[in-house]
Amino acid sequence: MTERWALAPAEDGGAQVAPLGLGGLPAGPVLREADLAEAVRSRPEVTRWVWRSTAEVYPRLLAAGVRVERCYDMEDAETLLLGHEGRLGEPRSAAAALARLRGGPVPPDPPQRSAEPGSQSSLFEPRPVHVPLEDLLEVYADQQRRHDATAHPERMRLLTASESAGMLLAAEMNRSGLPWSADVHREVLHELLGERYAGGEPRRLAELADEVSQAFGRRVRPDLPADVIKAFTQAGIRIKSTRRWEIETLDHPAVKPLIEYKKLYRIWVAHGWSWLQDWVRDGRFRPEYLAGGTVTGRWVTNGGGALQIPKVIRRAVVADPGWRLVVADADQMEPRVLAAISRDPGLMEVAGRESDLYQSVSDKAFSGDRAQAKLAVLGAVYGQTSGDGLKNLAALRRRFPRAVAYVDDAARAGEEGRLVRTWLGRTCPPAAGASDAAGEEAGIPQDDPLDGTETGTGSGTGDDQGWVPGYASSNTRARGRFARNFVVQGSAADWALLVLAALRRTCAGLEAELVFFQHDEVIVHCPAEEAETVVAAIRDAADLAGRLTFGETPVRFPFTTAVVECYADAK
C-alpha cells in the first residue's frame, strides 16, 4: 500500500482520498468515503496525509479520536514557496495556487478569524473556496516541482515538513490546553488586587490611584497617559511618555505608586477575572496557537495572551494530581544558531560546550568580562552598532570574523532589498510591507496601554526587535537590522520546529502531552513516572534537530529543564 495519501473533506462530512506516488502524482483512483474520520482511521498504514489545510481537517479528526503521525499542509507550503520566490503576501490558499497555476484570476484569502470569546463571523466574509481533490493534486504536484527548483531542495523540503508537523502539534495543543487552576488564579488576583468593585477598579488599584492623585495635589487618572504627562508638566517635570524607564528615576512622590499601578493594571486587564472567565474551561487554558504566525517562523496565538503570561500568574499553571510539568528552556539559543549557520570555527568551538557560552566568549575576546561579551554577541544579532556596541562588535569581529560577517552580509542584503533566507530556506521578503496581524503576541514587549506612546495598540501584535514587516520598512537601516536578525531568529525557529516534531513523536508513545511552546521554551505535562523519560527525550530531540537542521557541526543545543508541579517554580 502507498504510504502517502491525499485527502479533501467533502461538504457533507465525507471525504475524497487518493494514494500518491512519485512526484506527487496520483498512484490510484480518487475514492469517495462517507466519513472523514473513518477515511483516515481505516488506513493505519498511511504515514503522511496530504491535505489543503491542517486547521480545516485535523481538529475534526482529533474530535473523533484520530491522531495523524505526519501531514503535508498545502497552504502552509504555498506560504513558504511564495516567500522563497519573493512573492510573500500574495494569496496563499489552495484556490489561489490553482488559479496562478492555470493563469486565472486569483481569489483573495479569507480574513483571519478572531479567537476572542464572543467574536462572530460576518455573514459577508469570504469563505475558503472548496477545491476538489483532483485539483488539489494538481497544486501538490506543482509544489513538488517548485521545491525542486529552490537552491537547496532538501533543506526546503525539510522546512515544509517541519512546518506541517508544527501545524499538527498546534492543533493538538489547542485541544489539550494548558493545565490551569482557576482557584489559584483567583487567590493570586485577590492577593494582588484586593476586592472587586462592581463597575470599577479593584480595591488596590483604587488605593494607588488615590496615592497618585495625592502626590500631585489634584485628581489624576493614572490609567490616562495624557493626564499623567500633564500632571508632571504642571509639577515642572517634562516627560514624553509614562514608560517605566522614563519615569522611574524622577524625583517625585507620584512615581512609586504610579509604577505599581501600571504593573497591577496590566495584570487586571490582561489576566484578570474577565480573562479567567473567558479563557479557562474545565481546568485548561486553551489559546489558539498559530504555527509559523510571523515571517520568522515563530509561533503566535490568536487571543488569550498565552505567550505573555506574567510570572506571578504562572502560579495558576498547576499539573494534574500525580502529574508533573517538565519545563525546558533552550540555553543561549541564538548565539549557538549563529555559530551553526556561520560555520565560524571559533564560535562553533565555544558553542560545542554545554557550559555558559557568554562566559566562554568573554574568556576568548573580552578578558573574562561576561557582560561585555553578551552585549557584543546580542549586538551582532540585533544590530547594535553605535557607542559601546560598536567597540564590542569590533572585538567580536577580530575573534569570530565569519560569524560577524554572516550577519553583516545579511544586513547589507536587507538594505539593498535582496532576499534573505534562513538556513533551511525560510525567506524574509525584499520589501517589508505586509502586515503580520494574523496572530496576537509574537514576542515583542507588549506596548504599554498606559505609557502614552502611539507605536501600537497595546494588543501585543508584533515580533522581537521590530520583527513585523512594516516596522522594518520605514528606512534602509531598519531593514538591514531586520534582515540581520532574521537569519538568526528564523533559523532558530526552524530548529525549534524540528525539536517539537521529534519530541511529539516520542510523546506519542507515552501519556505525556505537549501543552505549551514559546520560541525557546516548551512545557510537557506528564505522569510523574514519565518525567525523567521526557527530560531525556527533550535532550535527544535537541541533538537530532541540530543535526537535521544544520548538518554535522560541533555545536550543541542544551536545554535547562525543571520538573515541577507549578510553572512558577520552574524559574
C-alpha positions in Angstrom: 0.0 0.0 0.0 1.1 3.6 -0.7 2.3 5.3 2.5 1.3 8.8 1.3 -2.3 9.7 0.6 -4.2 12.9 -0.3 -7.4 13.9 1.4 -10.0 16.5 0.8 -13.0 16.9 3.1 -16.4 16.9 1.4 -19.1 19.4 2.3 -21.4 16.6 3.5 -18.9 15.4 6.2 -17.3 12.7 4.0 -14.0 12.9 2.2 -12.2 12.2 -1.1 -8.9 10.3 -0.8 -6.3 9.1 -3.2 -2.9 7.3 -3.0 0.1 9.2 -4.2 3.2 8.1 -6.0 6.5 9.7 -7.0 6.5 13.4 -7.8 3.2 13.9 -6.1 1.2 12.2 -8.9 -1.8 10.0 -8.1 -1.0 6.3 -7.8 -4.6 5.2 -8.0 -8.2 6.5 -8.4 -9.8 9.1 -6.2 -12.1 7.3 -3.8 -15.2 8.7 -2.0 -15.6 8.0 1.7 -18.8 8.7 3.7 -17.0 9.7 6.9 -13.8 11.9 7.2 -12.5 10.4 10.4 -13.2 6.8 9.2 -11.3 7.5 6.0 -8.2 8.1 8.0 -8.8 5.6 10.8 -9.2 2.8 8.3 -5.8 3.4 6.7 -3.3 3.0 9.6 -0.6 2.2 7.1 -0.6 5.8 5.8 2.4 7.7 7.3 1.7 11.1 5.7 -1.6 12.7 4.8 -1.6 15.5 2.2 -4.4 18.0 2.5 -5.3 21.6 1.9 -5.2 22.9 5.4 -4.4 21.3 8.8 -6.6 23.9 10.5 -9.5 22.7 8.4 -9.1 18.9 8.8 -7.1 18.0 11.9 -9.4 19.4 14.7 -12.2 17.3 13.2 -10.1 14.2 13.3 -8.9 14.9 16.9 -12.5 15.4 18.0 -13.2 11.9 16.6 -10.2 10.4 18.4 -8.0 10.1 15.3 -4.4 11.2 15.5 -2.2 11.6 12.5 1.6 10.9 12.5 2.6 13.3 9.7 0.9 15.6 7.2 1.7 17.9 4.3 -0.2 21.2 4.6 -0.5 22.6 1.1 -1.5 26.1 2.1 1.4 26.3 4.6 3.8 25.0 1.8 2.4 27.7 -0.5 3.3 30.4 2.0 6.8 29.1 2.3 7.2 28.7 -1.5 5.8 32.2 -2.3 8.2 33.7 0.2 11.1 31.8 -1.4 10.1 33.1 -4.7 10.0 36.7 -3.4 6.2 36.9 -3.5 5.2 36.8 0.1 1.9 38.5 0.7 0.2 37.0 -2.4 -2.9 34.9 -1.6 -1.8 31.5 -0.2 -5.0 29.4 -0.4 -5.1 26.3 -2.5 -7.7 28.0 -4.7 -5.3 30.9 -5.3 -2.4 28.5 -6.0 -4.6 26.7 -8.5 -5.6 29.9 -10.2 -2.0 31.0 -10.5 -1.1 27.6 -12.0 -3.9 27.8 -14.6 -3.4 31.6 -15.3 -6.9 32.6 -14.0 -8.0 35.4 -11.6 -6.6 34.8 -8.2 -9.1 34.9 -5.3 -8.2 36.7 -2.1 -7.6 34.8 1.1 -10.4 34.8 3.6 -9.7 37.1 6.7 -8.1 35.7 9.8 -10.8 34.6 12.2 -10.7 36.1 15.7 -10.5 33.7 18.6 -11.6 36.2 21.1 -14.5 34.9 23.2 -17.8 36.1 21.8 -16.5 37.0 18.4 -18.7 36.1 15.5 -18.0 35.8 11.8 -19.7 38.2 9.4 -22.3 36.7 7.0 -20.5 38.6 4.3 -16.9 37.5 5.0 -15.4 35.4 2.1 -15.2 31.7 3.0 -12.4 29.3 1.8 -13.1 28.2 -1.7 -13.8 24.4 -1.9 -11.2 22.7 -4.1 -11.9 19.2 -5.3 -9.2 16.6 -4.6 -8.3 16.3 -8.3 -7.5 20.0 -8.4 -5.6 19.8 -5.1 -3.4 17.1 -6.6 -2.5 19.4 -9.4 -1.4 22.0 -6.9 0.5 19.5 -4.9 2.5 18.2 -7.9 3.3 21.8 -8.9 4.6 22.4 -5.4 6.9 19.4 -5.6 8.4 20.9 -8.8 8.8 24.3 -7.1 10.6 22.6 -4.2 13.0 21.0 -6.7 13.7 24.5 -8.2 14.9 26.0 -4.9 18.6 26.5 -4.2 18.7 23.7 -1.6 15.7 21.4 -2.3 16.3 19.0 0.5 16.5 21.8 3.1 13.4 23.4 1.7 11.5 20.1 1.9 12.7 19.6 5.5 11.4 23.1 6.3 8.0 22.4 4.7 7.8 19.0 6.6 8.7 20.6 9.9 6.1 23.4 9.4 3.4 20.8 8.7 4.4 18.9 11.8 4.1 22.2 13.7 0.6 22.6 12.4 -0.4 19.2 13.7 1.1 20.0 17.1 -0.6 23.4 17.3 -3.9 21.7 16.7 -3.2 19.1 19.4 -2.1 21.8 21.9 -5.2 23.8 21.1 -7.3 20.8 22.0 -5.4 19.6 25.1 -4.9 23.1 26.7 -2.5 24.2 29.4 -3.4 22.9 32.9 -4.8 25.9 34.8 -6.2 26.2 38.4 -8.9 28.8 38.4 -8.9 28.7 42.2 -5.2 29.6 42.4 -5.7 32.3 39.8 -8.5 33.9 41.9 -6.3 33.7 45.0 -3.4 35.5 43.2 -5.8 38.2 41.9 -7.2 38.8 45.4 -3.7 38.9 46.8 -2.5 41.4 44.3 -5.6 43.5 43.6 -7.9 43.1 46.6 -11.7 43.0 46.4 -13.6 43.6 43.2 -15.9 46.5 42.9 -18.8 46.3 40.5 -18.3 48.6 37.5 -14.9 49.9 38.8 -11.3 49.1 39.5 -10.4 46.6 42.3 -9.5 48.0 45.7 -5.7 48.1 45.4 -5.8 49.9 42.1 -8.3 52.5 43.6 -5.9 53.0 46.5 -2.9 53.5 44.3 -4.9 55.9 42.1 -5.7 57.9 45.2 -2.0 57.9 46.2 -1.0 59.2 42.8 -3.6 62.0 43.0 -2.5 63.0 46.5 1.1 63.2 45.3 0.1 65.7 42.6 -2.3 67.6 44.8 -5.2 67.1 42.4 -7.3 64.3 40.9 -5.2 62.4 38.3 -6.3 59.4 36.3 -3.2 57.1 36.2 -4.9 55.0 33.5 -4.8 58.0 31.2 -1.3 58.8 30.0 -2.1 62.3 28.8 -3.5 63.1 32.3 -0.3 61.8 33.9 2.0 63.7 31.5 0.0 66.9 32.1 0.3 66.4 35.9 4.1 66.0 35.7 4.3 69.1 33.4 2.4 71.2 35.9 4.8 69.9 38.6 7.7 71.3 36.5 8.8 67.9 35.1 8.7 67.3 31.3 8.3 63.7 30.1 7.4 62.3 26.7 5.7 59.2 27.9 4.9 57.3 31.1 7.2 54.3 30.2 8.8 52.9 33.3 12.4 53.6 32.1 11.5 57.3 31.7 9.7 57.9 35.0 11.4 55.6 37.5 14.4 58.0 38.0 12.2 61.0 38.5 12.3 62.7 41.9 8.6 62.9 42.6 6.3 61.1 45.2 3.9 60.0 42.5 6.5 57.8 40.8 6.3 54.8 43.2 2.5 54.4 43.3 2.3 55.1 39.6 4.7 52.3 38.6 2.9 49.9 41.0 -0.4 51.0 39.5 0.8 50.3 35.9 2.1 46.9 36.8 -1.2 45.8 38.6 -3.4 47.4 35.9 -1.7 45.3 33.2 -2.5 42.1 35.2 -6.1 43.2 35.8 -6.7 44.0 32.2 -4.7 41.2 30.6 -5.2 38.3 33.1 -7.8 39.4 35.5 -11.2 38.0 36.4 -12.7 38.6 33.0 -9.9 36.8 31.3 -10.2 33.9 33.6 -13.9 33.6 32.9 -13.4 33.9 29.1 -10.4 31.6 28.6 -10.2 28.9 31.2 -12.6 25.9 30.9 -12.5 22.5 32.7 -9.1 23.2 34.2 -7.4 24.1 31.0 -6.4 27.4 29.3 -6.9 26.9 25.5 -5.4 29.6 23.4 -5.4 29.2 19.6 -1.8 28.6 18.6 -0.8 29.7 15.1 2.3 27.8 14.0 4.5 30.0 11.8 2.4 33.0 12.5 5.3 35.5 11.7 7.7 35.8 8.9 10.4 34.5 11.1 8.5 31.3 11.7 7.9 32.0 15.4 4.5 31.0 16.7 1.9 33.4 17.9 -1.5 32.9 19.5 -4.8 34.3 18.3 -6.1 35.7 21.5 -5.6 34.9 25.2 -2.1 36.3 25.7 -0.6 32.8 26.1 2.9 34.0 25.2 2.9 36.8 27.7 1.8 35.1 31.0 3.3 37.2 33.9 5.4 35.2 36.3 3.1 35.9 39.2 0.1 34.4 37.1 2.2 31.3 36.3 1.3 30.2 39.8 -2.0 29.2 38.4 -0.4 26.7 35.9 -0.6 23.6 38.0 -0.1 20.0 36.9 -2.9 17.5 37.4 -2.7 15.3 40.6 0.1 12.7 40.1 1.4 14.6 37.1 4.3 17.0 36.5 5.2 19.8 34.3 8.5 19.4 32.5 9.6 23.0 31.7 12.5 23.2 29.3 14.4 26.4 28.1 16.9 26.3 25.3 20.2 27.8 26.6 21.5 30.8 24.7 19.9 29.5 21.6 20.5 32.5 19.2 24.3 32.6 19.5 24.5 28.8 19.2 22.4 29.1 16.0 24.7 31.9 14.7 27.7 29.6 15.2 26.0 26.8 13.3 24.9 28.9 10.3 28.1 30.9 10.0 30.4 28.0 10.4 32.8 30.2 12.3 35.4 27.8 13.7 36.0 29.7 16.9 32.3 30.3 17.7 31.5 26.7 16.9 34.2 25.6 19.3 32.7 27.7 22.1 29.1 26.6 21.2 30.2 23.0 21.3 30.2 23.1 25.0 27.2 22.9 27.2 28.7 25.5 29.6 27.9 29.2 29.7 28.5 30.4 26.1 28.8 34.1 27.0 31.5 33.3 29.6 33.4 31.3 27.1 33.2 34.1 24.6 34.4 36.6 27.2 37.4 34.4 28.0 38.4 34.5 24.4 37.7 38.1 23.4 36.8 40.2 26.4 39.3 39.4 29.2 36.7 37.5 31.1 34.0 40.3 31.1 30.9 38.2 30.6 28.6 41.3 30.5 30.6 42.8 27.7 30.6 39.5 25.8 26.9 39.1 26.0 26.3 42.7 24.8 28.7 42.1 21.9 27.0 38.8 20.7 23.5 40.2 21.1 24.6 43.4 19.4 25.8 41.5 16.4 22.5 39.7 16.1 20.3 42.7 16.8 22.4 45.4 15.1 23.7 47.5 18.0 26.4 49.3 16.1 26.8 52.6 18.0 28.6 53.7 21.1 29.9 50.7 23.2 28.1 48.4 20.8 30.4 49.4 18.0 33.5 48.8 20.2 32.2 45.5 21.4 31.4 44.4 17.8 34.9 45.2 16.7 36.3 43.0 19.4 33.9 40.2 18.4 34.8 40.6 14.7 38.5 40.1 15.4 37.9 36.9 17.3 34.9 35.5 15.4 35.2 37.0 11.9 33.0 34.6 10.0 30.1 34.9 12.5 30.0 38.7 12.3 30.5 38.7 8.6 27.5 36.4 8.2 25.1 38.8 9.9 26.8 41.8 8.3 26.2 40.3 4.9 22.5 39.6 5.8 22.1 43.2 6.9 23.7 44.5 3.7 21.4 42.3 1.6 18.4 43.6 3.5 19.5 47.2 3.0 19.8 46.6 -0.7 16.4 45.0 -0.9 17.6 41.5 -1.7 16.0 38.3 -0.4 17.4 36.9 2.8 16.9 33.3 3.9 17.3 31.1 7.0 19.5 28.1 6.8 16.6 25.9 5.7 15.2 28.4 3.2 12.5 30.5 5.0 12.6 33.8 3.3 12.5 37.4 4.5 10.6 39.5 1.9 12.6 42.1 0.0 10.1 44.8 0.7 8.6 44.5 4.2 5.2 45.9 3.7 2.8 43.1 4.6 1.1 43.2 7.9 1.7 40.4 10.4 -1.6 40.9 12.3 -2.6 37.3 11.9 -1.6 36.5 15.4 -1.5 38.2 18.7 1.7 38.1 20.6 4.9 37.2 18.8 7.4 38.1 21.4 7.9 41.9 21.2 7.5 43.5 24.6 3.8 44.5 24.6 3.0 48.1 24.0 2.1 49.6 27.4 -1.5 50.8 27.3 -0.6 53.3 30.0 2.6 54.8 28.6 1.3 57.5 26.4 3.1 56.4 23.2 1.4 55.7 19.9 3.6 52.9 18.5 0.9 50.3 18.7 -2.5 49.4 20.0 -1.4 47.5 23.1 -2.7 44.3 21.6 0.7 42.6 21.6 0.9 42.2 17.8 4.5 42.1 16.8 7.7 40.2 17.0 11.1 40.8 18.6 13.1 43.8 17.7 10.7 45.1 15.1 10.1 41.7 13.6 6.8 42.5 11.8 7.1 43.6 8.2 6.1 47.2 8.1 8.0 48.1 11.3 11.3 47.4 9.3 10.2 49.2 6.1 10.5 52.7 7.4 14.1 53.1 6.4 17.1 51.3 4.9 19.0 50.8 8.2 16.0 49.4 10.0 15.5 47.0 7.1 19.1 45.9 7.5 18.6 45.3 11.2 15.5 43.3 10.4 17.4 41.1 7.9 20.4 40.7 10.3 18.1 39.4 13.0 16.0 37.3 10.6 18.8 34.9 9.6 19.4 34.0 13.2 16.0 34.1 14.7 14.4 32.5 11.7 17.0 29.7 11.7 16.4 29.2 15.4 12.6 28.9 14.7 13.4 26.3 12.0 15.5 24.3 14.6 12.8 24.7 17.3 10.2 23.2 14.9 12.3 20.1 14.4 12.8 19.8 18.2 9.0 19.9 18.6 8.5 17.3 15.8 10.9 14.9 17.4 9.5 15.4 20.9 6.0 15.0 19.7 6.9 11.6 18.1 8.4 10.4 21.4 5.4 11.6 23.4 3.1 9.7 21.1 4.3 6.5 22.9 3.6 7.9 26.3 0.8 9.5 28.3 2.8 12.8 28.1 1.3 15.7 26.2 2.9 18.9 24.9 0.9 21.8 26.3 3.0 25.0 25.8 5.5 26.3 23.3 7.1 29.8 23.1 10.1 30.5 21.0 12.8 28.7 23.1 10.6 27.2 25.8 8.4 24.1 25.8 6.3 22.5 28.6 5.3 18.9 28.6 2.6 17.6 31.0 3.1 14.0 32.0 2.6 11.5 34.8 5.3 11.8 37.4 6.8 8.5 36.5 7.4 9.6 32.9 9.2 12.9 33.8 12.7 11.6 33.5 11.9 10.0 30.2 10.6 13.3 28.9 13.7 15.1 30.1 15.9 12.7 28.2 13.6 13.0 25.2 14.0 16.8 25.1 17.7 16.4 25.2 17.7 13.8 22.4 15.2 15.9 20.3 17.5 19.0 20.6 20.5 17.0 19.4 18.6 15.4 16.5 17.2 18.7 15.4 20.6 20.3 15.4 21.9 17.6 13.1 18.9 17.7 10.8 18.8 21.5 10.6 22.4 22.4 10.3 24.2 19.2 9.4 27.1 17.7 11.3 28.7 20.6 13.4 30.2 20.6 16.9 27.5 23.0 18.1 25.4 21.7 21.0 21.9 22.9 21.9 21.4 22.2 25.6 18.2 22.8 27.5 17.7 23.7 31.1 14.9 21.6 32.4 12.8 21.6 35.6 10.3 19.0 36.8 7.7 20.9 38.8 4.1 20.8 39.9 3.7 24.5 39.3 5.0 26.5 36.3 6.1 29.4 38.6 8.5 27.1 40.4 10.5 26.4 37.2 12.4 29.7 37.1 
